[in-house]
Amino acid sequence: MFEKISGSDDQPKPTYKKVCRFIETQDPVEGLEQEIAYISNLYGKFSQNWWVVEKYVNMHKEPDGYYIPVEVFKIILKSGERFQVAFDISSFFGADL
């Protein structure tokens, strides 16, 4: 689910291959908290062991041709390694805050 990024920020954005599909809340704030918790579970404390370089929403084409909204995080680890991860946010995308 995580795609390692090599090179600089000047290069085109790499594409992610897989999407994390475990978020089921309809609350956007809770969804973001779950995304951060998932990454923190793997890499340690946010803003101490890893940082968000970029975050954006994209539409991901499924094998059946349908599109789902995904939230993509580009992160950098304390070690300097960079990763990209995409989360399925269809359960709460467009919900009122």
C-alpha positions in Angstrom: 0.0 0.0 0.0 3.0 2.3 0.5 5.0 3.2 -2.6 8.6 4.3 -2.0 9.4 7.6 -3.7 12.9 8.2 -5.1 14.3 11.5 -6.5 13.4 15.1 -5.7 10.2 17.0 -5.3 10.9 18.5 -8.7 10.1 15.2 -10.5 6.5 14.3 -11.5 4.4 12.7 -8.8 4.7 9.0 -8.8 1.5 7.0 -9.1 0.3 4.8 -6.3 -0.6 1.2 -7.1 -2.8 0.2 -4.1 -5.4 1.9 -2.0 -5.9 1.4 1.8 -9.6 0.5 2.2 -10.3 0.2 5.9 -11.8 3.6 6.7 -15.6 3.3 7.3 -16.5 6.5 9.1 -18.8 9.1 7.7 -17.0 11.8 9.7 -14.1 13.5 7.7 -12.2 14.5 10.9 -12.4 10.9 12.2 -11.3 9.7 8.8 -8.2 11.9 8.9 -7.4 10.7 12.4 -7.6 7.1 11.3 -5.3 7.8 8.4 -2.7 9.5 10.6 -3.1 6.7 13.2 -2.5 4.0 10.5 0.7 5.7 9.3 1.9 6.3 12.9 1.4 2.7 13.8 3.9 1.8 11.0 6.4 4.6 11.4 6.1 6.2 14.8 4.9 9.5 16.1 3.7 12.1 13.6 5.9 15.2 13.3 8.6 13.4 15.3 9.4 10.3 13.2 7.6 11.2 10.0 6.1 14.3 8.3 3.5 15.0 5.5 5.2 16.6 2.5 2.0 16.8 0.5 -1.6 15.7 0.8 -4.2 15.8 -2.0 -7.5 14.3 -3.1 -7.6 12.3 -6.4 -10.0 10.1 -8.2 -8.8 6.5 -8.5 -10.1 4.3 -11.3 -11.2 0.9 -10.1 -10.8 -2.3 -12.2 -14.5 -2.2 -12.9 -14.2 1.3 -14.4 -15.8 3.2 -11.5 -13.9 6.0 -9.8 -13.5 6.4 -6.1 -12.1 9.4 -4.1 -8.7 8.8 -2.5 -6.7 11.0 -0.2 -3.0 10.7 -1.1 -0.2 11.4 1.4 3.4 11.9 0.5 5.4 11.4 3.6 9.1 11.6 4.6 10.6 9.6 7.4 13.2 10.7 9.9 15.6 8.6 7.9 15.0 10.6 4.7 13.0 7.9 3.0 9.9 9.1 1.2 6.7 7.2 0.7 3.3 7.7 -0.8 0.0 6.2 0.4 -3.6 6.5 -0.8 -6.7 6.0 1.4 -10.2 5.3 0.1 -12.2 8.2 1.5 -15.5 7.3 -0.2 -17.2 6.7 3.1 -16.9 10.4 4.1 -15.8 12.4 1.0 -18.2 15.3 0.5 -19.7 14.9 3.9 -20.5 18.1 5.9 -18.2 19.0 8.7 
